[in-house]
Amino acid sequence: MAVSEVVHEPVLVKELLENLAIKANGIYIDGTLGGGGHAQALLEKINSQGVLVGVDQDEEILEKSKVRLEKFRERVKFIHDNFSNIKEILQKEGLKMVDGIYLDLGVSSWQLDQAHRGFSFRKEGPIDMRMNLSQIETALTKIKSSNEKELTDILKEYGEERLAARIARQLIEKAKRHQLQTTLDIAQVAWEAYPPKARHKKIHPATRTFQALRIWVNKELWALEQFLKESPHFLNEKGRLCIISYHSLEDRLVKHAFRKWATQDQRFKVITKKPVIPSQEEIDQNPRARSAKLRTLERLH
């Protein structure tokens, strides 16, 4: 069966390309290849001497991005890995330095739309949420092996959920009674935790719980921290590191890491004093872009 192309609406494409300050014959790392939207835009800007290394931990979506980028196949290398392993990835590819590295930390529309992956509270599916399907622990196994205090802390820290204790208590109880079977069961717990008047606001009651569980399962903040410690080392002179984040936890890590690099090492400079955000026109066309923030660090020499 042929692998179909992902229909994907990349965010802040023009702004990302501008901030990368692309060289026609440059070497670039896309650490979150996803549906290949940003990669395609970049590949159209570089020439036959340029190279893009596309990395993604989700093997399903990596296969689909190969279809989208087929016409650029001589200039693209596809790597199934986590961007936190950037040092090992570059060593394996025989690369010492590159001209640009970028991440888009959002969950792709395609991933959310696949019920069997368990990322969406709007679609019934298994309580999975693994980005890398070769990983053993799913969201359900982690909930079952957790306790009320730990889960409360996870929902508070990763989801900034004010009703974390109430939701955690119900999730643990239902897991013990084998009443957590699908994503809709978790969504129902979050829904019932909120007072009736608060259930119909702009943000669905389950949004923060699903965000927290996904971050927990995939160790997303840990991976980002590791990446931020390593990646600037591999930038060529005038090379740039760009990161698009979607919630305050990620953005805070990026902002502080970039500032630390710029203040402790005079070779680096923060290009974006304030994060670049989508235009209203882009938000109208793609509502999932509304919370996106782009930050850029440059290696000066």
KEGU-317733 format. One record per residue (C-alpha): residue in three letters; x, y, z. Coordinates in steps of 0.02 Angstrom, whole numbers, padded with zeros to 5 digits, always signed. Each point is the difference from the previous one (the first is absolute). Layout:
KEGU-317733
ALAXYZ/...
END
This chain:
KEGU-317733
MET+00000+00000+00000/ALA+00071+00170-00049/VAL+00039+00124+00137/SER-00107+00155-00023/GLU+00064+00176+00022/VAL-00043+00095+00160/VAL-00112+00150-00025/HIS+00090+00120+00115/GLU-00013+00186+00027/PRO+00171+00059+00064/VAL+00006+00152+00114/LEU+00104+00159-00020/VAL+00081-00063-00161/LYS+00053+00169-00070/GLU+00060+00058+00170/LEU+00100-00159+00029/LEU+00089+00013-00168/GLU+00042+00183+00034/ASN+00069-00039+00172/LEU+00105-00145-00064/ALA+00087+00122-00120/ILE+00015-00143-00125/LYS+00157-00030-00102/ALA-00034-00079-00170/ASN+00132-00134+00027/GLY-00025-00018+00188/ILE-00021-00153+00110/TYR-00157+00001+00108/ILE-00078-00110+00134/ASP-00188-00014+00017/GLY-00016-00081+00171/THR-00188-00023-00011/LEU-00031-00044-00182/GLY-00183-00043+00025/GLY-00102+00021-00158/GLY+00146+00084-00087/GLY-00079+00171-00023/HIS+00146+00103+00064/ALA+00122-00119-00082/GLN-00081+00021-00171/ALA+00006+00190+00015/LEU+00185-00007+00047/LEU+00045-00124-00137/GLU-00076+00118-00128/LYS+00124+00133+00059/ILE+00161-00101-00003/ASN+00092-00065-00153/SER+00066-00171-00050/GLN+00152+00026+00113/GLY-00111+00027+00152/VAL-00052-00138+00119/LEU-00144-00024+00120/VAL+00003-00133+00136/GLY-00180-00035+00052/VAL-00020-00078+00172/ASP-00159-00067+00079/GLN-00034-00125+00138/ASP-00170-00045-00075/GLU+00037-00132-00130/GLU-00175+00006-00074/ILE+00009+00184-00040/LEU+00181-00014-00057/GLU-00055-00123-00134/LYS-00135+00120-00056/SER+00120+00148-00009/LYS+00107-00102-00120/VAL-00146+00002-00122/ARG-00020+00189+00013/LEU+00186+00031-00024/GLU+00028-00130-00136/LYS+00055+00126-00132/PHE+00138+00061+00117/ARG+00061-00175+00045/GLU+00180+00031-00054/ARG+00016+00144+00124/VAL-00092-00076+00150/LYS+00053-00128+00129/PHE-00138-00076+00106/ILE+00044-00050+00179/HIS-00114-00092+00122/ASP+00058+00070+00167/ASN-00035+00130+00134/PHE+00074+00174-00024/SER+00072-00011+00176/ASN+00130-00119-00075/ILE+00065+00135-00118/LYS+00183-00033+00041/GLU-00016-00184-00043/ILE-00104+00038-00155/LEU+00131+00119-00070/GLN+00141-00121+00039/LYS-00092-00140-00089/GLU-00025+00111-00153/GLY+00182+00055+00001/LEU-00045+00181+00034/LYS+00100+00111+00118/MET-00085+00169-00026/VAL-00159+00059-00086/ASP-00072+00166-00060/GLY-00167-00013+00086/ILE-00104-00107+00117/TYR-00185+00017+00034/LEU-00141-00080+00098/ASP-00188+00016-00008/LEU-00057-00070+00167/GLY-00184-00016-00042/VAL-00095-00162-00022/SER-00043-00009-00184/SER-00180+00007-00061/TRP+00024-00173-00074/GLN+00051-00074+00168/LEU-00150+00078+00087/ASP-00115-00066-00135/GLN+00059-00181+00018/ALA-00117-00075+00129/HIS+00112-00153+00023/ARG+00142+00110+00066/GLY-00103+00064+00147/PHE+00053+00183-00007/SER-00174+00075-00017/PHE-00139+00013+00128/ARG-00123+00026-00144/LYS+00029-00171-00078/GLU-00019-00169+00084/GLY+00159-00100+00001/PRO+00120-00095+00113/ILE+00082+00096+00143/ASP+00167+00000-00087/MET+00077+00172-00041/ARG+00172-00068-00047/MET+00092+00101-00132/ASN+00121-00144-00023/LEU-00098-00162-00018/SER+00153-00104+00042/GLN-00008+00073+00176/ILE-00076-00124+00123/GLU-00096+00111+00122/THR-00166+00074-00056/ALA-00103+00132+00089/LEU-00110-00138+00073/THR+00144-00103+00069/LYS+00076+00156+00078/ILE-00165+00048+00083/LYS-00021-00178+00067/SER+00174-00001+00075/SER-00019+00175+00074/ASN-00080+00061+00160/GLU-00115+00145+00039/LYS+00136+00120+00058/GLU+00115-00032-00147/LEU-00140+00017-00126/THR-00062+00160+00084/ASP+00175+00073-00014/ILE+00011-00050-00184/LEU-00167+00083-00042/LYS+00051+00157+00096/GLU+00175+00015-00070/TYR-00024-00055-00181/GLY-00180+00052-00026/GLU-00013+00148+00120/GLU-00166-00079+00047/ARG-00082+00085+00150/LEU-00113-00151+00035/ALA+00146-00121-00009/ALA-00034-00087+00167/ARG-00183-00034-00041/ILE+00041-00067-00173/ALA+00147-00105+00060/ARG-00105-00080+00138/GLN-00134-00054-00123/LEU+00126-00064-00128/ILE+00088-00108+00129/GLU-00164-00067+00069/LYS-00069-00041-00172/ALA+00164-00082-00052/LYS-00010-00114+00154/ARG-00178-00048-00048/HIS+00052-00029-00182/GLN-00116+00141-00054/LEU+00132+00092-00102/GLN-00015-00081-00169/THR+00008+00140-00130/THR+00048+00182-00020/LEU-00184+00047+00021/ASP+00004-00071+00177/ILE+00139+00121+00046/ALA-00091+00143-00085/GLN-00156-00042+00100/VAL+00096+00005+00165/ALA+00068+00174-00042/TRP-00173+00058-00057/GLU-00084-00057+00160/ALA+00136+00079+00108/TYR-00049+00173-00061/PRO-00156+00091+00063/PRO-00139+00006-00131/LYS+00026+00186-00033/ALA+00184-00026-00039/ARG-00023-00145-00122/HIS-00046+00101-00153/LYS+00140+00126-00005/LYS+00120+00025-00145/ILE+00119-00134+00064/HIS-00074-00174+00024/PRO+00019-00066+00180/ALA+00105-00146-00062/THR+00128+00106-00095/ARG+00124+00025+00141/THR-00014-00180+00062/PHE+00039-00070-00173/GLN+00144+00122-00020/ALA+00074-00052+00167/LEU-00016-00186-00033/ARG+00078+00017-00174/ILE+00148+00100+00068/TRP+00022-00128+00140/VAL-00008-00154-00112/ASN+00123+00071-00127/LYS+00117+00089+00123/GLU-00020+00153-00109/LEU+00071+00131+00117/TRP+00148-00110+00044/ALA+00036-00026-00186/LEU-00010+00188-00031/GLU+00118+00037+00145/GLN+00127-00125-00067/PHE-00013+00073-00174/LEU+00023+00179+00062/LYS+00160-00049+00091/GLU+00076-00081-00154/SER-00064+00074-00162/PRO+00084+00174-00003/HIS+00171-00086+00004/PHE-00031-00065-00176/LEU-00039+00166-00086/ASN+00119+00071-00128/GLU+00046+00184+00005/LYS-00161+00097-00037/GLY-00096-00161+00026/ARG-00169+00013+00085/LEU-00107-00103+00117/CYS-00188+00029-00014/ILE-00134-00075+00112/ILE-00189+00014-00017/SER-00090-00039+00163/TYR-00184-00003+00045/HIS-00017+00013+00188/SER+00082+00096+00140/LEU+00100-00147+00070/GLU+00095-00025-00163/ASP+00016+00184-00040/ARG+00071+00037+00172/LEU+00134-00135-00021/VAL+00048+00067-00171/LYS+00004+00182+00055/HIS+00108-00034+00153/ALA+00118-00117-00092/PHE+00028+00125-00141/ARG+00032+00140+00125/LYS+00123-00109+00093/TRP+00096-00041-00158/ALA+00007+00185-00049/THR+00055+00063+00171/GLN+00127-00135+00039/ASP+00079-00017-00172/GLN+00035+00153-00107/ARG-00005-00106-00158/PHE-00190-00008+00013/LYS-00138+00129-00018/VAL-00189-00007+00023/ILE-00077+00063-00162/THR-00180+00006+00061/LYS-00011+00119+00149/LYS-00186-00039-00002/PRO-00070-00161-00074/VAL-00067+00006-00177/ILE-00185-00043-00003/PRO-00121-00040-00143/SER-00095+00137-00089/GLN-00187+00010+00027/GLU-00021-00056-00180/GLU+00096-00161+00035/ILE-00099-00032+00160/ASP-00163+00023-00096/GLN+00058-00127-00129/ASN+00076-00121+00126/PRO-00069+00019+00178/ARG+00130-00123+00067/ALA+00131+00134-00034/ARG-00072+00121+00129/SER+00119-00045+00142/ALA+00159-00022-00104/LYS+00157+00096+00049/LEU+00163+00001-00097/ARG+00168+00040+00081/THR+00171+00007-00083/LEU+00181-00013+00059/GLU+00148+00039-00113/ARG+00182-00052+00011/LEU+00095+00159-00043/HIS+00175-00073-00022/
END
